[in-house]
Amino acid sequence: MARAQLKITRRQLLKSGAAVGVAGAIGSSGLRGAPAHAATDDGAWYRQGQIRTTYNVCDICPWHCGVLVHSVDGVVHKVDGNPKDPKAQGRLCARGQGGPSFMYDPDRLRSPMVRTGPRGSGEFEEVTWEYALDLVAQELGKIKERSGPEALAVFGHTGGDGWFADHFAQAWGTPNAAKSSSSLCLSPREEAATLTFGWPVGGHEPVDWDGLECVALIGSHIGEDARNTVMQGFAGLHRRGGTIIAVDPRFSSAATKADHWLPIKPGTDTALLLAWIHVLVTEGLYDADYVEQWTTGFDELAAHVEDKTPEWAAAITDLPADQIRETARSMAAHAPRSVIMPGRHVTWYGNDTQRMRAVFLVNSLLGAYGREGGFYFNRAPYIGDYALPPYAVEGSAGGCAAEPAEDDDPLGDLPLGPSGKARADGVQEAFLRGPTAMQELIEPMISGDPYRIEGLLVYGVNLLHTVPNPARTLEALKALDLVVAVDVLPQEHIAWADIVLPEATYLERYEDLYTIAHKTPYIALREPAVEPMYDTKPGWWISKELGERVGLESHYPWEDIEEYLDERLRSVGANLDDLRDADGIIVQDGRPYLDDFDGSSPFDTPSGKIELYSQLLADTGHDPLPEYEPTDEPPDGYFRLLYGRHPAHTFARTQNTPGLHRVYPENELWLNAGAAAELGVSDGDRVMLENQDGATDGPIKVKATQRIRRDAVFMVHGFGQASEGLSRAHGQGASDTKLQTRYQLDPISGGAGMRVNFVRISTEA
């Protein structure tokens, strides 16, 4: 096979000899040269020439920390956290440090390719950019003429997805654009926050760590999901002797630092939260003045939790009633400098919007919002947009709350696209939908209901390790008339594409300005440190070239990205040179606390207050206050499948990155030691996994431990990749996604709860 491990029949020469030299020097052991601390070594990289420092925003994980990129003679050697960046604060996590290794991965896609064999065969021919883009435009034109713009779906993820899932999709005229970060991760949290406060949480949880005294974590694995600022804040709290409460079926890294570990029965978190509310209300531990001034619906909430005692919750959660009562009192003792951190990946069991509502209600009773040491108010920085004509369809990936349906037609309230077709974002029982649900756009590709989606443009989404039930996704990929993939690496779904467009990595490209809502809102720059390697191009360039070929020139009027960025920066009296002179960061003033509002309300709800009781939910036939809903129990011989992150890896993107692969090359199956002994399984054994529907994957190494409940197993997400083009990640560990054949659709937000799958263990690996 060719170097990219795809069956490429013709290879273009690399763009420059320098690129060949760099790729050859890296191999599997990283860049040559001494480490930075070897000051006496004349061969050290920093002695080889003039160091050029450029400004960037890390794209290895969604936290998007500001970074300083150091290169010599066109080779990136080192990245550091930008001290001016309010998130990075001069530091980076292990994943951020792996950015250069990600860029110099020798398995990268190198040239545009067109499929020559059957879909899934991975047989491609390398072509020029002009040929590839002309072909995409031609095929898109056929779909649009035949079936309208809605027949194209656009999926996006990672830093540059705005050029595709937002800008191109809306200009093209399809409402069928989706981001995995919403329906498969955040949508219950954002919908619950909007219902309660009038605005979503946003890009990061606005915990006021510096003044915090007590934090409760419910399924939040600080130190394992490795969000830089959160780890810094958590470490500071621990160093100060703050109180830490960890609610988790597994003794996670955060739980090892906790004062209280609550090994809760999976799926029962809402019962615990309601019991905490009961204690706060019945014992008078809530902030009465705050509740009186800033909330509505307290009387209804008090009546609702009257019978939700710790004893009631203990029978459901497997937690002692005394521990439930003690932890509620501990949170109250530190209020308002006491919070439950909302978490990020919250699509668990299908009732997740109500669970997140319960989280927000506890925080409200503690008086935490807008108070020092609680939660500050995120505020977006001011900056003007580039003047463009109106989009053909608005908000395709952003989503908004819809009006309640007037009848029982499950698609009756879906907004219409330009051709008068209903938006195909899935059948959801509630009509408060968040953004388009990626997993629900798969069905119209297969069945054509309510109309057929014929083409897919996928940017940065590892489809077969992201969307639950990958067998169903494969069925959709087979049925589509056109699949276009924009990516950096030959991920599994690349073999199923018709046309592959290789993107430059974030260290090699400009991006739109990062406008970060924060305690101190700021604008951040991503600029290229080096020229793109091979025949790769930036996402903005791909989007513009494609847009111009399909008649969307008016939506791409800028000559180049520098002109676009300068035009936006003019609205704040700056330009690109000014932003560079400011170390890549422009910080603006925020309004983080209630005192900054001079008595006016920061809450954008109908009442102008925190709505403990949601009239909107009541009006649409949903529980206006959170209710506990039992989840299915594991069948005999099965364990509930839990999954999460590792600090060296992000989603399914970095398992092949040479430097990060060496840190954690394969995932393990956390299995209770007692259960392992009963199964005759020892620590380090390799086993196969089979789920309740017969889907199998593995082998995976067993981690036999007392640090997890007997009714569940845990594995790190993103492994078990089958692409031979990923020379390090191929065949390492097992895939949780391939074992997720079921999901439970949240009736309010549309989020896909994926912790509803069960596995049994076979020792015949």
GIJO-V309135 format. One record per pair of residues at least 24 apart in sequence whose ideal C-beta (glycine too) atoms are under 8 Angstrom apart, sorted by the first residue. I is the first residue (numbers start at 1). J is the second residue. Records with the same first field share a line. If there is no record, write none. Layout:
I->J  J
This chain:
1->724
3->106  107  110
4->107  108  109  110  490  725
5->107  490  723  724  725  726  727
6->113  122  123  124  490  494  495  725
7->117  121  122  123  124
8->113  124  125  126
9->116  123  124  125  126
10->125  126
11->111  126
12->110  111  126  535
14->110  533  534  535
15->531  532  533  534  535
16->531
18->74  75
19->533  534
22->75  104  533
23->104  106  533
26->101  104  106  658
27->106  658
28->658  728
29->658
30->101  658  659
31->75  77  100  104
33->77
36->78
45->72  75  77  78
46->70  72  77
48->72  73
49->73
52->529
54->527  528  529
55->82  524  525  526  527  579  580  583  584  585
56->506  507  525  526  527  529  584
57->159  506  511  514  524  525  526
58->88  92  96  99  506
59->99  158  159  505  506  526
60->95  96  98  99  102  650  653  654
61->93  95  96  226  227  650
62->158  181  203  650
63->87  204  227  228  229
64->159  203  514  516  524
65->92  96  228  229
66->524  584  585
67->92  96  99
68->583  584
69->99  507  529
71->529  530
74->530  531
75->530
76->100  103  104  507  529  530
79->507
81->228
82->583  584  585
83->583
84->582  583  584  585  587
85->522  524  584  585
86->229  516  518  519  520  522  585  587
87->204  228  229  516  518
88->228  229
89->228  229  232
91->228  232
92->228
93->226  227  228  231  647
94->226  647  648  660  663
95->226  647  648  649  650  654  660
96->228
97->659
98->648  654  657  659  660
99->506  507
100->507  659
101->657  658  659  660
102->488  505  654  657  660
103->505  507  508  533
104->658
105->489  656  657  658
106->727
107->489  490  656  725  726  727  728
108->488  489  502  505  533  534  536
109->487  488  489  490  494  500  502  503  536
110->502  533  534  535  536
111->502  534  535
112->499  500  501  502  535
113->499  500  502
114->498  499  500
115->497  498  499
119->477  478  483  495  496  498
120->474  477  478  495  496
121->495
122->494  495  724  725
124->500
129->535  537  545
132->499  501
133->501  542  545  546  549
134->549
135->499
136->482  484  499  501  546  549
137->546  549  550
139->455  481  482  498  499
140->172  455  482  550
141->550
143->454  455  481  482
144->172  550
146->454
147->451  452  454
148->173  417  418  419  421
149->173  174  392  393  417  418  419
150->174  175  176  417  418  419  421  423  424  451  453
151->451  452  453  454  455
152->176  453  454  455  456  457
153->177  178  441  445  453  455  456  457
154->178  396  397  456  457  458  459
155->179  180  438  441  456  457  458  459  461  463
156->397  458  459  460  461
157->181  459  460  461  466
158->459  460  653
159->506  511  526
160->459  460  503  506  509  511  538  539  540
161->397  459  460
162->512
163->459  512  539  540  542  543
164->457  459  486  539  543
165->396  397  459
166->396  397  398
167->543  555
168->457  543  546  547  552
169->393  396  397
170->391  392  393  394  395  396
171->391  392  547  552  555
172->392  550  552
173->392  393  417  418
174->393  396  417
175->393  396  415  417  423  425  436
176->396  417  423  424  425  436  441  444  453
177->396  397  436
178->397  425  435  436  437  438  441
179->397  435  438
180->438  461  466  467
182->397  399  434  435  436  437  438  751
183->347  434  435  436  437  438  439  440  750  751  752
184->347  438  439  466  467  468  751  752  754
185->344  345  346  347  751
186->344  345  346  751
187->347  434  435  437  746  749  750  751
188->346  347  352  353  355  356  746  748  749  751
189->342  343  344  346  352  356
190->434  749
191->353  356  432  434  748  749  751
192->353  354  356  357  359  360  748  749
193->342  356  360
194->401
195->353  357  432  611  614  616  617
196->357  360  361  364  605  610  611  612  614
197->360  369  603  604  605  610  611
198->603  604  605
199->603  604
201->342  378
202->378  517
203->378  516  517
204->229  230  378  518
205->230  341  342  343  344
206->375  376  377  378  518  519  592
207->233  339  341  375
208->337  371  372  373  374  375  376  519  592
209->233  234  236  237
210->236  373
211->337  372  373
212->237  242  337  338  339  373  374
213->237  242  243  334  337  338  373
214->242  243  244  245  330  331  333  334  337  338  339
215->242  243  244  245  338  339  340  341
216->245  246  247  327  331  338  339  340  341
217->244  245  246  247  248  254  258  340  341  343
218->247  248  269  272  273  340  341  343  359
219->247  248  269  343  346  348
220->254  341  343  344
221->248  252  253  254  644  645
222->253  254
223->252  253  254  257  647
224->252  253  254  644  645  646  647
225->344  345  644  645  647
226->645  647  648
227->344
230->341
243->330  334  338
245->327  330  331
247->272
249->642  708  709  712  714
250->642  670  707  708  709  712  714
251->705  706  707  708
252->644
259->330
260->323  326  327  330
262->317  319  323  324  327
263->318  319  709
264->317  318  319
265->316  317  318  319  709  711
266->631  640  642  709  711  712  755
267->348  349  630  631  640  755
268->313  316  317  318  628  630  631
269->317  355
270->351  354  355  358  626  627  628  629
271->308  312  313  316  317  628
272->313  317  319  324
273->355  358  359  361  362  626
274->305  308  313  358  626  628
275->305  308  309  310  312  313  324  328
276->324  327  328  331  362
277->301  305  308  358  361  362  365
278->305  306  308  309  310
279->310  324  325  328  329  332
280->328  331  332  362  365  366
281->305  365
282->306
283->329  332
285->328  329  332  335
286->332  365  366  367
287->335  336  365  366  367
289->367
290->336  364  367  371
291->364  365  367
294->364  369  370  594  601  603  609  610
295->364  609  610  611  612
296->607  609  610  611  612  613
297->611  612  613  614  624  625
298->612
300->612  613  624  625
301->361  612  613  625
304->625
308->628
316->628  630
331->362  366
332->366
335->366  367  368
336->366  367  368  371  373  374
337->368  371  372  373  374
338->366  368  374
339->363  366  368  374  375
345->644
346->751
347->746  751  752  753  754
348->753  754  755
349->631  744  753  755  756
350->743  744  745  746  747  751  752  753  756
351->629  631  744  746  753
352->746  749  751  753
353->746  748  749  751
354->623  626  627  629  748
355->626
357->614  625  626
358->626
360->610
361->612  626
364->610  612
369->594  610
370->592  593  594  597  602
371->593  594
372->593
376->519  590  592  593
377->590  591  592  593  596  602
378->517  518  519  521  590
379->517  518  521  590  591  592
380->515  516  517  521
381->515  516  517  521  522  523  586  588
382->521  571  572  588
383->513  515  523  568  569  571  572
384->568  570  571  572
385->568
386->558  564  567  568
388->554  555  557
389->554  555
391->555
392->418
393->417  418
396->436
397->435  436
398->435
399->433  434  435  436
401->432  433
402->431  432  433
403->431
404->431  432  619  620
405->431
411->450
421->450  451
422->450  451
424->450  451  453
425->750
426->745  750
428->745  746  747  750
429->747
430->620  621  622  747  748  749
431->620
432->616  617  620  748  749
433->749  750
434->749  750  751
435->750
437->745  750  751  752
438->466  467
439->467  468  469  743  752
440->745  750
442->467  472  473  476
445->476  479  480
446->472  475  476  479
453->480
454->480  481  482
455->480  481  482  483  484
456->480  482  483  484
457->484  486
458->483  484  485  486  487  493  497
459->486  487  539
460->486  487  488  503
461->493
462->491  492  493  651  652  653
463->491  492  493
464->491  492  493  722  737  738
465->491  492  651  652  717  718  720  721  735  737
466->651  652  737
467->737
468->737  740  741  742  743  752  754
469->740  741  742  743
470->737  738
471->695  741
486->539  542
488->536
489->653  656  725  726
490->723  725  726
491->652  721  723  726
492->721  722  723
494->723  725
495->723
501->537  542
502->534  535  536  537
503->536  537  538  539  542
504->528  532  533  536  537  538  539
505->536
508->532  533  536  538
509->538  539  540
510->538  540  561  562  565
511->538  539  540
512->540  564  565
513->565  568  569
518->590
519->590  592
520->587  588  589  590
521->587  588  589  590
522->585  586  587  588
523->569  572  579  585  586  588
524->584  585
525->565  576  579  580  584  585
527->576  580  584
540->564
617->748
622->747  748
631->756
632->756
634->711  758
635->692  758
637->760
638->692  758  759  760
639->671  675  711  712  713  758  759  760  761
640->711  712  713  755  757  758
641->691  712  713  715  736  739  740  755  757  758  759
642->712  713  714  715  755
643->714  715  716  717  736  754  755
644->714  716  717
645->716  717
646->716
649->716  718
650->718
651->717  718
652->717  718  719  721  737
653->718
654->718
655->718  719  721  726  728  729  732
656->721  726  727  728  729
658->728
661->728  729
664->716
665->728  732
666->700  701  719  732  733
667->700  715  716  718  719  720  732  733  734
668->700  701  702  703  715  716  733
669->700  701  702  703  713  714  715  734  761
670->703  705  707  708  713  714  715
671->702  703  704  705  708  713  761
672->704  705  706  708  709  710
673->704  705  706
674->706  710
675->710
676->702  704
677->704
679->761  763
680->763
681->761  763
685->763  765
686->765
687->761  762  763  765
688->761  762  764  765
689->734  739  759  760  761  762
690->759  760  762
691->739  740  741  757  758  759
692->741  742  757  758  759
693->741  742
695->738  739  741
696->739
697->734  735  738  739
698->734  765
699->734  765
700->733  734
701->733
713->759  761
